Amino acid sequence: MMISRKDKNQTMDQQVLEIRSRIGNSIREHRERKGYSQEQLAILMNISRSTISKIENGNFNISIDYISKFSKHLGFKIKIE
């Protein structure tokens, strides 16, 4: 069976969206465990509340810089497997 370039791209896009969603859910869980609202965390991180909302909902292409900031303020380690 031959997979077209379009099918490969769609599969990759689905994987990216799944990863964004998993990262966002994890950040939300850490934020809630710390007892921060999105607004409180936004102030600590010097970013907008809407950016945090987009990240938590998987609707933002999060950078390593943001992941590092979340790690610092929410107290978790970054692990790549």
N, C-alpha and C positions, 0 to 999 in steps of 0.2 A: 504494500500500500504506500502510495506516494503522498507526502504531506506538502501542501503548497506553502509558499512564503507567507501568504495571507493567514493561513491557519496557524503557522508558527508564531506570527506576530500576535494573533489573537490569544494564543495560549500564553505567550510571554506577558501580554497586557493583563490577563487574568491573574497570573502569578504575582505581578507587581501590585495589583489591587489587593490581593489576599495578604501580602506582606505588609502593606500600608495599614490594612485593617487590624492585623495582629499587633503591630507596633502601637497603633492608636489605642487599642483596647488595653494593652499593657500599661501605657502611660496613664490612661484614665484610672486604672486600678491603683497604681502607685500614688497618684494625686489624691484619690479618695482615702487611701490608707493614711496619708499624711494629714488629712483633714483640711486640705486646701480647696477653695472654690476655684473655678477657672479664672475668675477675676483676680484673686489673691496671687495665684501662680503667675499670671500674666505680669503683674506688677513686679514680682520678684525677678522674673526673667527679662523684664523690659521688652515684652512683645505684646501684641494685642490679644484680647480674650478671644476674638474671632479666629485668630490663627490657632490658638490652642484647641478650640472647638473643631476646626477643620482637621487638625492633626488627629485628634481623638476619634473622629468619625471616618478617618481614612481618605479624606478628600484633599490632602496636601502632600506635595512631594517633599517630604521632610529631609533636611540635610544633616550631615554628620555634626555640624555646628549646633543645630537645635537638639539633636539627640544628646550631645555632650552637656548642653545646658540643663536639659531635663534630668540627666543622670546626676549632675551636681546638686540640683535643688530638690530632687526627690529621693536621693540616696540609693541609687541602684547602679550596678556595674553593667558595662556593655560587654557582651560576649558574642563573638562571631564563630559559628561552627561551619 
